[in-house]
Amino acid sequence: MARAHILFDKTEIVAMYRQGNKLAVVNLKFSDIQRIQFDHFEERALLRKVESEKISITTSKAAAPIVYTRLKEAAHWDRYKTGLAKFARDNTITFVSNL
């Protein structure tokens, strides 16, 4: 079974993501997160592009947004979406869903 790359607490998120060839781990307090956004996305699967979704987390601790895509995180995707939406609502973080 695939490991979850986003772990939730009431006021904190632990995010694991690819940064070059390494796996970076960052603890994000609710005050560090500026925006959580869900978007449609075209992702490459084998030799063609398929419709997908992506999650972008904009934070003051990283220069670029932290991005997760549906094909790479399929095992935990629905839990990520519901958990991040609830986290943003509970901690008054800007939340945008373009789905």
ChimeraX attribute file (.defattr): number of C-alpha atoms within 10 A of each C-alpha:
attribute: neighborCount
match mode: 1-to-1
recipient: residues
	/A:1	4
	/A:2	9
	/A:3	8
	/A:4	14
	/A:5	14
	/A:6	18
	/A:7	14
	/A:8	14
	/A:9	11
	/A:10	11
	/A:11	13
	/A:12	17
	/A:13	19
	/A:14	14
	/A:15	17
	/A:16	17
	/A:17	15
	/A:18	12
	/A:19	10
	/A:20	7
	/A:21	6
	/A:22	8
	/A:23	9
	/A:24	11
	/A:25	14
	/A:26	13
	/A:27	13
	/A:28	17
	/A:29	15
	/A:30	19
	/A:31	13
	/A:32	16
	/A:33	19
	/A:34	15
	/A:35	16
	/A:36	21
	/A:37	20
	/A:38	21
	/A:39	14
	/A:40	15
	/A:41	16
	/A:42	13
	/A:43	17
	/A:44	12
	/A:45	10
	/A:46	7
	/A:47	6
	/A:48	8
	/A:49	11
	/A:50	13
	/A:51	12
	/A:52	14
	/A:53	18
	/A:54	21
	/A:55	22
	/A:56	17
	/A:57	19
	/A:58	19
	/A:59	19
	/A:60	12
	/A:61	12
	/A:62	11
	/A:63	8
	/A:64	11
	/A:65	16
	/A:66	17
	/A:67	14
	/A:68	21
	/A:69	19
	/A:70	18
	/A:71	16
	/A:72	12
	/A:73	16
	/A:74	12
	/A:75	14
	/A:76	15
	/A:77	19
	/A:78	12
	/A:79	13
	/A:80	20
	/A:81	16
	/A:82	10
	/A:83	16
	/A:84	22
	/A:85	19
	/A:86	14
	/A:87	21
	/A:88	19
	/A:89	12
	/A:90	12
	/A:91	15
	/A:92	13
	/A:93	17
	/A:94	14
	/A:95	17
	/A:96	14
	/A:97	12
	/A:98	8
	/A:99	10
